Amino acid sequence: MIPIALSVGIVVLRRLNRRKRKILVLGSVNIDLFVDLEKDNVVEFGEDISVNVNGIKGSTLRSEEFLAKIKPQLKDAPKSSDRFLLSMKGKFVEATGGKGANTSAAAATSGRFCEFIGNFGKLSDNTSIFKDLNTYGNVSVDRCQIIPDISTGTAFIMKFPDGDNTIALIGGANQAKWVVDRPGVR
């Protein structure tokens, strides 16, 4: 039979261990760019390109798929789907996104220590993402990688007047190979 003081100590120790558990999230991070579409559901690109996106309403597409779907509306096909998408015009509202980053922030708001591991691109200004992860849950990003010569993943979220949307994604650093033999990564 276990003495009462010892059994109480074991229960307290178990509760302390549960509280100290860490949450580790490996995943994607995006710069989400929201744009409200007008009634005609036309998106402007570059100098003089207008595209009606009604035919892809409700879709989530990689940049290559997005370009393939709208190609019949274009006179000349762009060489780079990412560059074409980055030429989108509009009044954008920026937010932090990506399944990994959003999961980390949500997990950290529960009061547990959370660490996010993902890839950021050096060509992007990631300041607001790091600030959001710190503000919305004090998420540790110490072991994230900054990948040179690439941008952070970007999601263009085109919001239709009826509330539906279409999302076009540039994978960016999310698609970069993870380097596991660097200092600090276990």
Residue pairs with C-beta under 8 A, 6 or more apart in sequence:
2 10
19 112
20 113
21 112
22 112
22 113
22 114
22 115
23 104
23 107
23 108
23 112
23 113
23 114
23 115
24 114
24 115
24 117
25 100
25 103
25 104
25 107
25 114
25 115
25 116
25 117
26 100
26 116
26 117
26 118
27 98
27 99
27 100
27 101
27 103
27 104
27 116
27 117
27 118
28 98
28 99
28 100
28 101
28 118
28 153
28 174
29 96
29 97
29 98
29 100
29 101
29 116
29 118
29 119
29 120
29 129
29 152
29 153
29 173
29 174
30 96
30 97
30 98
30 101
30 152
30 153
30 154
30 155
30 169
30 174
31 94
31 96
31 97
31 124
31 129
31 152
31 153
31 154
31 155
32 94
32 95
32 96
32 97
32 154
32 155
32 157
33 92
33 93
33 94
33 154
33 155
33 156
33 157
34 92
34 93
34 94
34 95
34 157
34 159
35 43
35 88
35 90
35 91
35 92
35 93
35 156
35 157
35 158
35 159
36 90
36 91
36 159
36 161
37 43
37 53
37 158
37 159
37 160
37 161
38 161
39 161
40 52
41 52
41 53
41 54
41 57
41 160
41 161
42 50
42 51
42 52
42 53
43 50
43 51
43 53
43 88
43 89
43 90
43 158
44 50
44 88
44 89
44 90
45 51
45 84
45 87
45 88
45 89
46 84
46 87
49 74
49 87
51 70
51 73
51 74
52 73
53 70
53 158
53 166
55 69
55 70
56 66
56 69
56 70
56 166
57 160
57 164
57 165
57 166
58 164
58 165
58 166
59 69
59 166
59 167
60 166
60 167
60 169
61 69
61 166
61 167
61 168
61 169
62 168
62 169
62 171
63 81
63 82
63 84
63 85
63 168
63 169
63 170
63 171
64 81
66 81
66 85
66 168
67 77
67 78
67 81
67 84
67 85
71 77
78 84
82 170
85 154
85 156
85 168
85 170
86 154
86 170
88 156
94 128
95 132
96 102
96 105
96 128
96 129
96 132
96 133
97 155
98 118
98 153
98 155
98 174
100 116
100 117
100 118
101 116
101 118
101 129
101 132
101 133
104 114
104 115
104 116
104 133
104 137
104 139
105 132
105 133
105 136
105 137
105 139
106 137
107 114
107 137
108 114
108 133
108 136
108 137
108 138
108 139
109 136
109 137
113 140
114 137
114 138
114 139
114 140
115 139
115 140
115 141
115 142
115 143
116 133
116 139
116 140
116 141
116 144
117 143
117 144
117 185
118 144
118 145
118 173
118 174
119 144
119 145
119 147
119 152
119 173
119 174
119 176
119 178
120 126
120 129
120 144
120 145
120 146
120 147
120 152
120 173
121 146
121 147
121 150
121 151
121 152
121 153
121 172
121 173
121 176
122 146
122 147
122 148
122 149
122 150
123 149
123 150
123 151
123 152
124 151
124 152
124 154
124 172
126 146
126 152
129 152
130 141
133 139
133 141
142 184
143 184
143 185
145 173
145 176
145 178
145 179
145 182
147 173
147 176
150 172
150 173
150 176
151 170
151 172
151 173
152 172
152 173
153 169
153 170
153 171
153 172
153 173
153 174
153 175
154 169
154 170
154 172
155 167
155 168
155 169
155 170
156 167
156 168
156 169
156 170
157 165
157 166
157 167
158 165
158 166
158 167
158 168
159 165
160 166
179 185
